[in-house]
Amino acid sequence: MRTVDPAKHAAKRGAIVDAAAGCFAEKGFERTTTADICRAAGISSGSLFHYFPNKRAVFTAIFTDDARETGERLAAAAEADDPWRALLDVVAELAGQVAHPAVVRLVLEAAAQAARDDEFAALIQRNDGALRDGLAVLVERAAGAGLIDPGVPPRAAAGWLVGLIDAMISRASLDPDLDLPAEQAILRTILVRFLRPVHAVPAPDGS
């Protein structure tokens, strides 16, 4: 019996998902075919179906994989020595990712798919809830260290942080010439003024 190398299997699966993401971003879910995905990934249809039963499964994998990676990033940030800096860095990183043109198109496709697919909609809702939970942990840790206004409820604050990240998607979708570094700087200023205690001692970088 031929054994499967888990590392090679995971790498190949990841390559297929990445190739498919490019297809979906360019053509949308409905107009992308499995043949498009195979061409982009440089594989046969038989190889594709070895990893995924259909196009929808590949599309779903993009968002399950992203949620897992985001969860790992949040978990690492929760262990950081400086929870305030970790929170700022995570939000900046997430906002930077979602403002990328290809990611914006994928997010818009996900919204369209969620409107017609209840199971996929539930996945997106779980991902959103997990993101809020992870950010709430960072807010709570920073508040416990005296670095965030203790009067701000962590879960509510996390909801507003997600809203600000989502706003970057809207900005990027409407403005193809969006100056991302400038927008991230403004976002950082908003976070500092929203979350920091009024009499907080400035961080080393002035935040």
N, C-alpha and C positions, 0 to 999 in steps of 0.2 A: 504494500500500500504506500502511495506517495505521501510524504508528510508535507505540511504547509509551514513555511517559515513565517512566523507571525510578523516579524519586522518587515519583510518584503511584501507580505499581504497588505499590511497597514500602509506602506509607502505607495503601493500601486493604487489602493483605494483612495488615498489622499490625492494622488495625481489625477485620478478620474474626477473627483469632486472639484478640484481646482479648475480643470478644463471645462467642466460643466458650468461652473459659476461664470466663467467668461462667456459662454454661449448664452446662458440665461440673461446675463446683463446686457448683451448685445441685441438679442432677438426677442427676449421675453419668454415666459414659460410656455405659452400656447404655441408660438411659432418655432420653438426649438424642438428638434427631433432627436431621437436616439442616434440616428446616423450622424447628426451634427456633433454630438458628444463624442462619438467614436472617432470621428475625424480629428477633432481637437485634441483628444487624448492619445491618438495614434494606436488605437486598439481595434479589434474586431468586435462585432456585435455579440459574439459568443463570450468574449472576455468581459464585456460590459455586464451581461446578464449573469455572469458568475459572481459579480459583486452586488448588483442591484437588480431587482425584478422588473423595474420599469422606470420611466422618466421621473415620475412623481417621487419615487424613493430617492433618486439622486438629488432632486431639488430639496427634499426634506433633510437630507444628510448635510447639506450646506449649513443649515441653521442649527441642527443638533451639534455638529462639530464646532461651530462658532460659539455656541452656548457653553460647551465643555471647556473650550480654550479660555473664554471669558471667566468662567468659574475658577479655573486654575489661576488666572491672573489675580482675581479678587482674593483668593485664598492666600496667595503669596503676599499680597499687599497687607492683608490682615495680620501678618507676622512681622511686618516691618517695624523697626525701632521708632520711626517717626510716622505716626499714623496720619498726621495732617499732610505731610509731604506725599505720603503714599496715596491719600485720597485725591489730591490735586493731580498727581501724575496719572492715576487710573482714569479720571474723568477726561483729562487732556488726551490720553491715548485712545479712549473709546470715541471721543468726539472727532479726533483726527481720522480714525478708521471709517466712521460712518459718513464723513464728508467727502470721501473719495468717490469720484463719479461712478465707477463700476458698482461700488457698494450701495450708493444711493439708488441706482436702478434696481439692484437686487432687493433692497428693502421695499421699494415701491411695488415690485412684482410679488413680494411676500404678502403685502397688504391686499393686493388684488386676489391672490390665491386664497388667503384667509377668508375673504368675503364669500367664496364659493365652496370652501372645504372646511367643514367644522372641525375635523380632526387636526388639520394643519393649524387652524386658528387656535385650538387648545394648546398646541405646541408653542406657538408664538407667545401666548399668554403665560405659559409656564416659564419660558425664557425671560420674559419681562419681569415676572415675579422673582425669579432667581437673581436677576441683576439688581433689583431693588433691595432684596435681602442682603446681598453682598455689600452694596454701598452703605446700607444701614449699619452693618457691622463696623465699617470704617468710620462712619460718623460717630457711632457710640464710643469707639475706642479713642477717637480724637477728643470727644467731649469729656471722657473720663480722665484724660491727661491735661485737661484745662486749656485745650487748644481750639475748641469750638464752643460757641455759646451754649451752655447747658440747657437753656430754655427752648432750644430747637428740638422737637421730637425726631429721633433718628429716622424712623420709617417715613415720616412726612417729608423730611429733608431729602431722603433718598428718592422719593417720588419726584420732587422738584429737580433733582440732579438728572434723573432720567428724562424729564421734560426738556431740560436744557440741551441734553445730548440729542434728543429727537429734533429740537429746533435747528440743530446744525444740518440735519438731513434736509429739512425744509429750505434752509438758506442755500444749501448746495444744489438742490433740485431747481431752484429758481434763478440762481446766478452761476453760470458756468465758469465765470472768471473770479470766483470767490477767492479771496486772499486768506487761505487757511491759517497761516501763522498769526495774522492779525486777528482773525476771529477767535483763535485759541487764547490769545493774550487778553482779549475782552472777556471771554468766558472765565478765565482765571481771576480777573478783577472782580467779576460778579460773584464768584464763589467766595472770595476773600471777604467782600463786603457783606455778603449774606450770612456767612457762617462764623466768622471770627468774632470773639468777644469784643465789645467796644473798647476796652482798655487792654487788649492783648499786646504782649510784647512782640514786636516784629520778628519774623523768622529771619534767618541769615540772609536770604535772598530778597528780603523786604516784603514778603507775603504776609 
